[in-house]
Amino acid sequence: MNYLSTRGGMSGIAFRDAVLTGMARDGGLLLPETIPDVSRKLMSWKNLPYEELAFEIMRLYADIPEDDLRRLIHKSYSVFRDPEVTPVRKVGDVHILELFHGPTLAFKDVALQFLGNLFDYSLAERKEEMNILAATSGDTGSAAIHGVRGLKRVRIFVMHPYGKVSKTQERQMTTVLDKNVFNIAVQGSFDDCQQIMKTIFNDLAFKDRYSLGAVNSINWARLLAQIVYYFYAAFRVMKTTGKTRIRFSVPTGNFGDIFAGYLATKMGLPVAKLVLATNENDILARFFNTGDYSIGHVRPTISPSMDIQIASNFERYLYYRLNCDPKRLSALMKDFQSCGSLKVVRPSGGSVDEIFAAGAGNTDETLDTIRNYYETYGYLLDPHSAVGVAVGTRFMNSAEPTICLATAHPAKFSEAIIHATGKNVATHPLINDLEGLPTRCEILPSSVKAVSEYVERKISDARVQDCE
Ligand SMILES: *Cc1c(COP(=O)(O)O)cnc(C)c1O
């Protein structure tokens, strides 16, 4: 499978190049040239264990020798703490797809474990190395660190705003002492961290000299890894309920996770609805209800990983929506960049897109949902997953079971759980064990110079060590 850019400036890109490049050079995002139709394979796939299903799906998109691909998949998913990798549980009227059994207890592990191993594999082949620079407000950073820790050809530098991430998130990052991992606490805000990152990436000479790479949510391999669990969960629920069509409810921020569900649907998985659930930062819900996509201000909520205004993967959806016409897409994105909003026409009285239903869940509903599921079913939802359940249950249909994606373990957000239930019931040994572990982190002023000099120094130290 080859890849092309949504803006039309690149095509014929090989899978491994698409993964190492991340973003297309024309400012667009990369997509496969075709989406394979797998409708005829569903019967033979439906009982496959997770890793085998992942192999069948990924081989359609990834030109990697079969044995190598199997090995990469096994290396990525054998570290998950549940033998099913992403198990599905029936809770009340919904089915919960638990995506949080990876090393950092968040669904981003599903993608980043695979991406880290894939980077290492592709770099080894080319005898190259990569230095990842990332900015995080919490979750992505720790999943990325755990995805690449200990790898020989990859170093990772992760900036987080000093004192502004939760204690748990901070410890999940700074207790990783592998020598290829560098945590930087920037004395500024998350936006400052992102600004520093962008400035450094825009220094092309610096970027080339140090082979800088990114792990942000636009990397195609992350989406690919996420397609798998839509198939896996749908097969399990179709089997236990005897139903032939499924609904998914997905708590959404960057439109990555739900876009993977959209791709699964395009591949032929019988999905009746994709319910898009946002918190108060509801730009995407507004879009699917009105056709109007316009940025507001980010409001901090108890589901911080969804506190996003510009959804970086949305452009990929628009590309399909505009019938794969890169010219129209480029024009639309240009308008969006200049005026902060864009509109799509919607058939009169009709919905923006039949496959999507969308809604926002506010803080009170989220807390109520957590409390209700705990008191009624003894099941704890983290605040992100609770948004998905709150919105998903608004669009229920008895003929089509609903699968709600649970994107984080509740123990990662224990303060919200205490707030909702009045009890400190969300715990996990992995998080308790972080207490008292040694940490390593460099505190730096909020300045491009301070960060780039630190990165340079650490890379040259490491190169000297490697030669000795
Ligand atoms: C990142 C994240 C989300 C949002 O996923 P997107 O792919 O950005 O839509 C939801 N929940 C949790 C816990 C996350 O970490």
The ligand as an SDF file (V2000), in Angstrom:
LIG
                    3D

 15 15  0  0  0  0  0  0  0  0999 V2000
   -6.1910   11.2320   23.8970 C   0  0  0  0  0  0  0  0  0  0  0  0
   -7.3300   10.7900   24.6890 C   0  0  0  0  0  0  0  0  0  0  0  0
   -8.6630   10.8910   24.2220 C   0  0  0  0  0  0  0  0  0  0  0  0
   -9.0080   11.5200   22.8810 C   0  0  0  0  0  0  0  0  0  0  0  0
   -8.5800   10.7520   21.7880 O   0  0  0  0  0  0  0  0  0  0  0  0
   -8.4550   11.4110   20.3510 P   0  0  0  0  0  0  0  0  0  0  0  0
   -7.8460   10.3670   19.4840 O   0  0  0  0  0  0  0  0  0  0  0  0
   -7.5760   12.6030   20.5280 O   0  0  0  0  0  0  0  0  0  0  0  0
   -9.8270   11.7880   19.9280 O   0  0  0  0  0  0  0  0  0  0  0  0
   -9.6780   10.3950   25.0240 C   0  0  0  0  0  0  0  0  0  0  0  0
   -9.4230    9.8540   26.2340 N   0  0  0  0  0  0  0  0  0  0  0  0
   -8.1770    9.7490   26.7260 C   0  0  0  0  0  0  0  0  0  0  0  0
   -7.9780    9.1580   28.0700 C   0  0  0  0  0  0  0  0  0  0  0  0
   -7.0840   10.2000   25.9760 C   0  0  0  0  0  0  0  0  0  0  0  0
   -5.8390   10.0890   26.4770 O   0  0  0  0  0  0  0  0  0  0  0  0
  1  2  1  0
  2  3  1  0
  2 14  2  0
  3  4  1  0
  3 10  2  0
  4  5  1  0
  5  6  1  0
  6  7  2  0
  6  8  1  0
  6  9  1  0
 10 11  1  0
 11 12  2  0
 12 13  1  0
 12 14  1  0
 14 15  1  0
M  END
$$$$
